[in-house]
Amino acid sequence: MKTILITLVVAGSVTAPAADWLQFRGPNSAGIVADGNAPTTWSDSQNLLWKTALPGRGSSSPVVCGGFVFVTCYSGYGMGAEGGSAEKLQRHLLCLDRTSGKICWDKAVAAELPEDPYHGFITEHGYASSTPVTDGQRLYVFFGKTGALAFDFAGNKLWQVNLGKQSSNRRWGSAASPLLYKNMVIINASEEGRAVFALDATTGKQIWKAESDSLELSYSTPTLVADGNDRTSLIVAVPNQVWALNPDTGKTRWYADTGIGGNVSPTVIAGDGLIYVTGGFPQQGTVAIRCGGRGDVTSSNVVWKSEVASYVPSPVLHNGKLFVVSDGGYALCLDAKTGQTLHRERLPAFTTGGRGSKPVYASPLLIGKNLLAVTRRKGAFVLDATPEMKVVAHNTLTDDTDFNATPAISEGKIFLRSNTHLYCIGK
């Protein structure tokens, strides 16, 4: 039956229900799930529907389309303290049956060398940190210096395009995930090509390329937002600035100075005519900017600035509040209109900050009336989505590897991945 299902997918397109989770942070990249039917508590013996061992490690998020779950990982190099040989590095795209967790197929892609060596902070997240995106017909992945690739739902490679072989001065590897716009796949290849690329989704042919050395250290996945006058803009956060590009041409519409320096990782959040940019190191901060305009809109469109920031996770905007669990295991809530800090308290498991440089990589999700915040090594917290951010539940599994990935949510089920396994949690 699985063979028949996959054949039907290849022959036509998959009808993607609204419950599908097709990209990083789900519909509109907002991290919001209206259906609150997912469980708030789980363990190895409670609400765990299946657990599947992966052939390698990774920090990318799973995506869900129809009856399948797709996720990437890497193997052959950087799998332990010694690292091994970079010549053996390969990345995998896996298709799993969403009901059983059985791996339907595993497509391995050999890395194009030279690759950033396995030392320093790259050991914290590895070589598969970019989340796939799907349009229900094809799967699109970004494998850094190995390029962007498209696959059909049977795992056949349709095209592969090189987007550069450079490295930033940090040599941290790739992080940004691809997104879809009209017939294009858009990728922030800041690390490899110092450019944002738009590729034809069918052929991989380059449609436009927006180049700038300012993209170095921009690890943020771009966001598509309504930008006034019935137009859509592609918002890209870079060190010290945020840009609004025309997604049809790659040309700059407007930009604003943020003062958020160093590396910028979180995705820009949008709502109520504003965008919210956060991140940076060591010049951290959060900035609210009114959408629209032309050229430099710093003096006219910046609404507020705060020194409170999220280093890696992307916040959730809900009921006029920005929520995130970030550096040091702090639960943070900011007023989205004023930037006022409404809540800043370290979660119980982080009385000493936890092991490792940054204890939280995954972005929180709003599921119904609760926030789901996955930490790297201290389990997953369910928090009340109010300024008090009261702990509803603290869930752990007997998996002592890193949980770096933002989960996927579909039809009341949570798809959660660690460095070694993919879990399906449901009632």
Residue pairs with C-beta under 8 A, 6 or more apart in sequence:
2 97
2 104
5 67
6 104
6 153
6 154
7 154
9 66
9 152
9 153
9 154
10 152
10 153
10 154
10 156
13 135
13 136
13 137
14 65
14 66
14 136
14 137
14 153
15 66
15 136
16 22
16 65
16 66
16 134
16 135
16 136
17 66
18 27
19 35
19 410
19 411
20 64
20 65
20 66
20 136
20 410
21 27
21 62
21 63
21 64
21 65
21 408
21 409
21 410
21 415
22 63
22 64
22 65
22 133
22 134
22 135
22 136
23 29
23 63
23 131
23 132
23 133
23 134
23 177
23 179
23 180
24 61
24 131
24 133
24 177
24 179
24 221
24 267
24 406
25 31
25 61
25 267
25 314
25 363
25 365
25 406
26 32
26 33
26 365
26 408
26 409
28 224
29 179
29 221
29 223
29 224
29 267
30 269
30 316
30 317
31 314
31 316
31 363
31 364
31 365
31 366
31 406
32 316
32 318
32 365
32 366
33 365
33 366
33 367
33 368
33 409
34 368
35 367
35 368
35 409
35 411
35 412
36 367
36 368
36 369
36 370
37 368
37 411
37 412
37 427
38 367
38 368
38 372
38 409
38 412
38 413
38 414
38 425
38 426
38 427
39 47
39 414
39 425
39 426
39 427
40 370
40 382
40 392
40 393
41 47
41 382
41 393
41 395
42 48
42 395
42 397
42 414
42 425
43 395
43 396
43 397
44 397
44 398
47 425
47 426
47 427
48 397
48 423
48 424
48 425
49 101
49 413
49 424
49 425
49 426
50 100
50 101
50 423
50 424
51 101
51 421
51 422
51 423
51 424
52 96
52 101
52 102
52 103
52 421
52 422
52 423
53 420
53 421
54 71
54 73
54 92
54 94
54 417
54 420
54 421
54 422
55 73
55 75
55 92
55 94
55 106
56 73
56 74
56 75
56 76
56 79
56 92
56 128
57 73
57 74
57 75
57 78
57 79
57 126
57 128
57 401
57 419
57 420
58 71
58 72
58 73
58 74
58 126
58 127
58 128
58 129
58 405
58 417
58 419
59 125
59 126
59 128
59 129
59 361
59 402
59 404
59 405
59 419
60 71
60 72
60 73
60 128
60 129
60 130
60 131
60 132
60 177
60 405
60 417
61 71
61 131
61 177
61 405
61 406
61 407
61 408
61 417
62 69
62 70
62 71
62 131
62 405
62 407
62 408
62 415
62 417
62 422
63 69
63 70
63 71
63 131
63 132
63 133
63 134
63 408
64 70
64 98
64 408
64 410
64 415
65 134
65 136
66 136
67 97
67 98
67 99
68 95
68 96
68 97
68 98
68 104
68 153
69 95
69 96
69 97
69 98
69 408
69 415
69 422
69 424
70 93
70 94
70 95
70 96
70 132
70 134
70 139
71 93
71 94
71 96
71 132
71 417
71 422
72 91
72 92
72 93
72 94
72 128
72 130
72 131
72 132
72 141
72 143
73 91
73 92
73 94
73 128
74 89
74 90
74 91
74 92
74 126
74 127
74 128
75 89
75 90
75 92
75 108
76 84
76 85
76 88
76 89
76 90
77 83
77 84
77 85
77 86
77 87
77 88
77 89
77 111
77 115
77 118
77 127
78 84
78 89
78 118
78 122
78 123
78 126
78 127
83 117
83 118
83 119
84 118
86 111
86 113
86 114
86 115
86 117
86 118
87 113
89 110
89 111
89 113
89 115
89 127
90 108
90 109
90 110
90 111
91 108
91 109
91 111
91 127
91 128
91 141
91 143
91 146
92 106
92 107
92 108
92 109
92 128
93 106
93 107
93 109
93 132
93 139
93 141
93 149
93 151
93 155
94 103
94 105
94 106
94 107
95 103
95 104
95 105
95 106
95 153
95 155
96 102
96 103
96 104
96 422
97 104
98 410
98 413
98 415
98 424
101 422
101 424
105 154
105 155
106 155
107 151
107 155
107 157
109 143
109 146
109 149
109 157
109 160
110 146
111 127
111 143
111 145
111 146
112 145
112 146
112 147
112 162
112 165
113 145
114 145
114 165
115 127
115 144
115 145
116 122
116 145
116 167
116 171
116 172
116 173
117 171
120 170
120 171
120 172
121 170
121 172
121 357
122 171
122 172
122 173
124 356
124 357
124 358
124 402
124 404
125 172
125 173
125 175
125 361
125 404
126 173
126 419
127 144
127 173
128 143
129 173
129 174
129 175
129 404
130 141
130 142
130 143
130 144
130 174
130 175
130 176
130 177
130 178
131 177
131 405
131 406
132 139
132 140
132 141
132 177
132 178
133 139
133 140
133 177
133 178
133 179
133 180
133 185
134 140
135 180
135 201
137 152
137 153
138 150
138 151
138 152
138 153
138 158
138 201
139 150
139 151
139 152
139 153
140 148
140 149
140 150
140 178
140 180
140 185
140 201
141 148
141 149
141 150
141 151
141 178
142 148
142 149
142 163
142 174
142 176
142 177
142 178
142 187
142 189
143 149
143 174
144 173
144 174
144 191
144 192
145 164
145 165
145 192
146 160
147 160
147 161
147 162
147 163
148 160
148 161
148 163
148 178
148 185
148 187
148 189
148 197
148 199
148 204
149 157
149 159
149 160
149 161
150 157
150 158
150 159
150 160
150 185
150 201
150 204
151 157
151 158
152 158
158 204
159 203
159 204
160 204
161 199
161 204
161 206
163 187
163 189
163 192
163 193
163 195
163 197
164 189
164 191
164 192
164 193
164 194
164 195
165 192
166 191
166 192
166 193
166 194
167 191
167 192
168 190
168 191
168 216
168 217
169 216
169 217
170 217
170 263
172 191
172 219
172 263
173 191
174 189
174 191
174 192
174 219
175 191
175 219
175 265
176 187
176 188
176 189
176 190
176 218
176 219
176 220
176 221
176 222
177 221
178 185
178 186
178 187
179 185
179 186
179 221
179 222
179 223
179 224
180 186
180 201
181 198
181 224
181 232
181 234
181 247
182 247
182 248
183 200
183 201
183 202
184 198
184 199
184 200
184 201
184 207
184 247
185 198
185 199
185 200
185 201
186 196
186 197
186 198
186 199
186 222
186 234
186 247
187 196
187 197
187 199
188 196
188 215
188 218
188 220
188 221
188 222
188 236
189 195
189 196
189 197
190 196
190 215
190 216
190 217
190 218
190 219
190 238
191 216
191 219
193 209
193 211
194 211
194 212
194 213
194 215
194 216
195 209
195 210
195 211
195 212
195 215
196 209
196 210
196 215
196 222
196 234
196 236
196 245
196 250
197 206
197 208
197 209
198 206
198 207
198 208
198 209
198 247
198 250
199 205
199 206
199 207
200 206
200 207
208 249
208 250
209 250
210 245
210 250
210 251
210 252
212 238
214 238
214 239
214 240
214 241
215 236
215 238
216 239
217 238
217 239
217 262
217 263
217 264
218 236
218 237
218 238
218 239
218 263
218 264
219 263
219 264
219 265
220 236
220 237
220 238
220 264
220 265
220 266
220 267
220 268
220 279
221 267
222 234
222 235
222 236
222 267
222 268
223 234
223 235
223 267
223 268
223 269
223 270
223 275
224 232
224 233
224 234
224 235
224 247
225 232
225 233
225 235
225 268
225 270
225 275
225 291
226 232
226 270
226 291
227 233
227 244
227 253
227 291
227 292
228 273
228 291
228 292
229 292
232 247
233 244
233 245
233 246
233 247
233 253
233 291
234 244
234 245
234 246
234 247
235 242
235 243
235 244
235 245
235 268
235 270
235 275
236 242
236 243
236 245
236 268
237 258
237 260
237 264
237 266
237 267
237 268
237 277
237 279
238 264
239 260
239 261
239 262
239 263
239 264
239 280
240 257
240 258
240 259
240 260
240 261
240 283
241 255
241 256
241 257
241 258
242 255
242 256
242 258
242 268
242 275
242 277
242 287
242 289
243 252
243 254
243 255
244 252
244 253
244 254
244 255
244 291
245 251
245 252
245 253
246 252
246 253
253 293
253 294
254 292
254 293
254 294
254 295
254 296
254 297
254 301
255 295
255 296
255 297
256 287
256 289
256 296
256 297
256 298
256 301
256 302
257 296
257 298
257 302
258 277
258 285
258 287
258 289
259 283
259 285
259 287
259 305
260 277
260 278
260 279
260 280
260 283
260 284
260 285
260 287
260 309
261 280
261 281
261 282
261 283
262 280
262 281
262 282
262 283
263 279
263 280
263 281
264 277
264 279
264 280
265 279
265 311
265 312
266 277
266 278
266 279
266 310
266 311
266 312
266 313
266 314
266 315
266 363
267 314
267 363
268 275
268 276
268 277
269 275
269 276
269 278
269 314
269 315
269 316
269 317
269 322
270 276
270 291
270 317
271 317
271 336
272 320
272 336
273 290
273 291
273 292
274 288
274 289
274 290
274 291
274 303
274 336
275 288
275 289
275 291
276 286
276 287
276 288
276 289
276 315
276 317
276 322
276 336
277 286
277 287
277 289
278 285
278 286
278 287
278 309
278 310
278 314
278 315
278 324
279 309
279 310
279 311
279 312
280 309
280 311
281 311
284 307
284 309
284 311
285 305
285 306
285 307
285 308
285 309
286 305
286 306
286 308
286 309
286 310
286 322
286 334
286 339
287 302
287 304
287 305
287 306
288 302
288 303
288 304
288 305
288 336
288 339
289 297
289 301
289 302
289 303
290 297
290 300
290 301
290 302
290 303
291 301
292 301
293 300
293 301
303 339
304 338
304 339
305 339
306 334
306 339
306 341
308 332
308 334
308 341
308 344
309 326
310 324
310 326
310 327
310 332
311 326
311 327
311 358
312 326
312 358
312 360
312 361
313 324
313 325
313 326
313 360
313 361
313 362
313 363
313 364
313 373
313 406
314 324
314 363
315 322
315 323
315 324
315 332
315 334
315 363
315 364
316 322
316 323
316 324
316 363
316 364
316 365
316 366
316 371
316 385
317 336
318 366
318 385
319 385
320 335
320 336
320 337
321 333
321 334
321 335
321 336
321 342
321 385
321 387
322 332
322 333
322 334
322 335
322 336
323 331
323 332
323 333
323 364
323 366
323 371
323 383
323 385
323 389
324 331
324 332
324 363
324 364
325 331
325 332
325 347
325 360
325 364
325 371
325 373
325 375
325 381
325 383
326 332
326 360
327 358
327 359
327 360
328 346
328 350
328 353
328 354
328 359
329 346
329 347
329 349
329 350
329 353
329 354
329 359
329 360
329 375
329 378
330 344
330 345
330 346
330 347
330 350
331 343
331 344
331 345
331 346
331 347
331 373
331 381
331 383
331 389
332 341
332 343
332 344
333 341
333 342
333 343
333 344
333 387
333 389
334 340
334 341
334 342
335 342
342 387
343 387
343 388
343 389
345 389
346 353
347 375
347 378
347 381
347 391
348 391
348 394
349 375
349 378
349 379
349 381
349 394
350 359
350 375
350 378
353 359
354 375
354 376
354 377
354 378
355 377
356 376
356 377
358 376
359 375
359 376
359 377
359 378
360 373
360 374
360 375
360 376
361 376
361 402
361 404
361 405
362 373
362 374
362 375
362 376
362 403
362 404
362 405
362 406
362 407
363 406
364 371
364 372
364 373
364 383
365 371
365 372
365 406
365 407
365 409
366 372
366 385
367 409
369 384
369 385
370 382
370 383
370 384
370 385
370 392
371 381
371 382
371 383
371 384
371 385
371 389
372 380
372 381
372 382
372 407
372 414
373 380
373 381
373 382
373 383
374 380
374 381
374 403
374 405
374 406
374 407
374 416
375 381
375 403
376 402
376 403
376 404
377 400
377 402
377 403
378 396
379 394
379 395
379 396
379 397
380 394
380 395
380 396
380 403
380 416
381 391
381 393
381 394
381 395
382 391
382 392
382 393
382 394
382 395
383 389
383 390
383 391
383 392
384 390
384 391
384 392
397 418
397 423
399 418
399 420
399 421
401 418
401 419
401 420
402 418
402 419
403 416
403 417
403 418
403 419
404 419
405 416
405 417
407 414
407 415
407 416
407 417
408 414
408 415
409 415
412 426
412 427
413 424
413 425
413 426
414 423
414 424
414 425
414 426
415 422
415 423
415 424
415 425
416 422
416 423
416 425
417 423
